[in-house]
Amino acid sequence: MLIQRERSTELELLDGDQIPFEEIRQNLIELNTINTLLGGHKITIDGVRKFLPFVNEPIHIVEIGSGGGDNLKEIGDFLKKKGLRFKLTGIDIKQDCVDYAKRQYPFIEFVCSDYKDISFEQKPDIIFNSLFCHHFTNEQLVDMLQWMKRNSTRGFFINDLQRNSMAYYAIKWLTRLFSKSYLVKHDAPLSVARSFARKDWHSIFKLSGIDEYEVEWKWAFRYLVSVGCKAE
């Protein structure tokens, strides 16, 4: 497959409704391994670090599309080492993911909901998502960016994939060799095909009406996109 100039519209298997829990569980385990070995968690921490000079304790951070909760666990470990007080909240539309995350990390709050249906009594400081945006169309992402900006007091960041042929074939062969999950084998390369070039982000932000943002390339083949991490 050659990576196209535009994002793929083929749906990932994980976006289906009738997936047995054991398959979801294996997918979550392997996704955490991929994020650990290929630096995905480090990029999420980089995103949090950008905001720390501009937020007060206790820091409230919300992840939408929180999956198995591993991103929030890594953030918690990072903030503990810095001696900071914090609250972490994960929001995911899949009950299986929320149940799994609660068992793994009972010290984190997890909520089963479509993020769009959430109403905060007190808005969090920071909202983020990781490997979530590529599941959505550009039109849906415009609404998502606007929602994150409205519902965060300081801003938001996104950690997602770069659409790149080398990344596509690398993850395709790595998962074919080492993955035990048919979901991961199918969805990992498709995730790259559904992901972003820098021009996509510029287009989506223009449509969203958000003028001030940063798009940083990160190894391995990721973008860290952030809004609100500069002094006002």
C-alpha positions, 0 to 999 in steps of 0.5 A: 500500500502506498500512503495517499496524499489524503487520509484513508477513510477505511474504518478500523476494526476497533471501532466496531461494536461487537468485539469480545472483551478478551480481544480488546484486552489484548489490544490494550496490552499491546498498545501500551507496549507499543507506546512504551517501546516507541516513545509514545508515552514520552511524547504524552509527558512532553505534552504535559510538561509544556503546560506545567509553568502555567497551571496551579495545583492541584492540576486536573488533567482529562484524557478523552479516548482513555482506553486502558488508562496507561497514558494517565498512569504515566502522567501520574507517575511523572507528576508524583516524581515532581511532587505535584498534587493532581487529579486525573480523569479518563473518558472513554465510550467503551464500557469494556475499556473503562472497566479494564482501566478501573481495575488496572488503576483504581486511583484514577477516575474513569467515566464511560461516556462519549466525550461530547456528552460530558459537562464539567462542574469545574473545567479541567486545566488540561485536556488531551488525547493520544492515538485518538484523533485518527479515528475521526474525520476532519469534520469531526475533528473540527468539533473536537478541537473546539470542544477541548478548547471550550472545556479546558481552562488552560488548553489541550494537546494531542499525541497522534501519528504521522502519515508516512510510508516508512511508518506504515510498513514498519508497524505492519511488519513489527505487528505481523511478527510480534503481535498476538492480536488480530485487531493490532495487526489490522488496525496498526498500519491502518491507523498510520494510513488514517493519520496526519500530515502537517498540512492536515493539521493546518487545514483542521485548525483553520476550519476550527477557528483556532489560530494559535497552536503548535505542531511538533514532529516527534520520533517515532513518526508522531505529532505533538499538537498543542494549544494554550501552552504559552504565556498569555 
